[in-house]
Amino acid sequence: MNIDAIKQMIRLATKAHERSTAEHWAFLNTLESLIIHCPPALSRKFGNMSVKVRDKNGSESGAGIELTATDMMWWQKGIENGTRIVGGAKATEIAIYNRLCKSIESHEMTSEERAEFISLMKRA
């Protein structure tokens, strides 16, 4: 294998790592925003969403996502220490929104509230 091919492989690996890190920080910002704006009753209704994570050593394990400040701090420390979501941060963000929407829908909404909710989902 020539040195140029090795350099290109290193460049690709570095680029992928930087992209993944940026996606995980964006995920953390989204999680923080949801926690700040989500009422406690809806946070409880959301519950605990299971995700698979990989630590910096490559070991996989299960973790949960809850809409609590304590959980956000756990995720922040994990991301700082190299923990990554196996399915990807973006896919997990979409799953959180999906679960949150289902939690919102399960509330007793009037027809006007449902119409507003549908309008908001179309814009999201």
C-alpha positions in Angstrom: 0.0 0.0 0.0 1.4 3.4 -0.9 1.7 6.3 1.5 -0.8 8.5 -0.4 -3.5 5.8 0.0 -2.7 5.6 3.7 -2.9 9.4 4.0 -6.3 9.4 2.3 -7.6 6.7 4.6 -6.5 8.8 7.6 -8.1 11.9 6.2 -11.4 10.0 5.6 -11.4 8.6 9.1 -10.6 12.0 10.6 -13.4 13.6 8.6 -15.9 10.9 9.7 -14.9 11.3 13.3 -15.3 15.1 13.2 -18.7 14.7 11.5 -19.9 12.2 14.1 -18.7 14.4 17.0 -20.5 17.5 15.5 -23.7 15.4 15.1 -23.5 14.3 18.7 -23.0 17.9 20.0 -26.0 19.0 17.9 -28.0 16.1 19.4 -27.0 17.3 22.9 -28.2 20.9 22.0 -31.5 19.5 20.8 -31.9 17.4 23.9 -31.2 20.4 26.1 -33.8 22.5 24.3 -36.4 19.8 24.6 -35.7 19.4 28.3 -36.0 23.2 28.9 -39.3 23.6 27.0 -41.0 20.3 27.7 -43.5 20.4 30.6 -42.9 17.9 33.4 -46.1 15.9 32.6 -44.9 15.4 29.0 -41.4 14.5 30.1 -43.0 11.8 32.3 -45.2 10.6 29.5 -42.1 10.4 27.2 -40.5 8.0 29.7 -37.2 6.3 28.9 -36.1 5.6 25.3 -33.6 2.9 24.9 -30.6 3.3 22.6 -27.4 1.4 22.0 -24.2 3.2 22.6 -20.5 2.5 22.0 -17.8 3.8 24.4 -14.4 5.1 23.2 -13.0 1.6 23.6 -15.6 0.1 21.2 -17.7 -1.7 23.8 -21.4 -1.5 23.1 -24.1 -1.3 25.8 -27.6 -0.1 26.3 -28.5 3.4 27.5 -31.6 5.4 28.0 -32.8 8.9 27.1 -35.1 10.7 29.4 -36.1 14.4 29.2 -34.5 15.4 32.4 -31.6 17.8 33.3 -29.8 14.9 35.1 -30.0 12.7 32.0 -28.7 15.6 29.8 -25.7 15.9 32.0 -25.1 12.2 31.8 -25.2 12.4 28.0 -22.9 15.4 27.9 -20.3 13.7 30.0 -20.6 10.6 27.9 -20.2 12.5 24.6 -17.2 14.4 26.1 -15.6 11.0 27.0 -16.2 9.5 23.6 -19.5 7.7 23.9 -21.4 7.6 20.6 -24.9 6.4 19.7 -24.6 3.3 17.6 -27.5 4.1 15.2 -26.3 7.7 14.8 -27.2 10.9 16.6 -29.5 12.1 13.8 -31.5 8.9 13.7 -31.9 9.1 17.5 -33.0 12.7 17.3 -35.7 11.7 14.8 -36.8 8.8 17.1 -37.1 11.3 20.0 -39.3 13.6 17.9 -41.4 10.7 16.8 -41.9 9.4 20.4 -42.5 13.0 21.6 -45.2 13.5 18.9 -46.9 10.3 19.9 -46.8 11.4 23.6 -48.4 14.7 22.6 -51.0 13.0 20.4 -52.0 10.7 23.2 -53.2 13.7 25.3 -56.9 14.5 25.1 -56.7 17.2 22.4 -59.6 19.2 21.0 -60.1 19.2 17.2 -58.6 22.8 17.1 -55.5 21.6 19.0 -55.1 18.6 16.7 -55.3 20.9 13.7 -52.6 23.2 15.2 -50.5 20.1 16.1 -50.7 18.8 12.5 -49.7 22.2 11.2 -46.7 22.3 13.5 -45.6 18.8 12.5 -45.8 19.8 8.8 -43.4 22.7 9.5 -41.0 20.6 11.6 
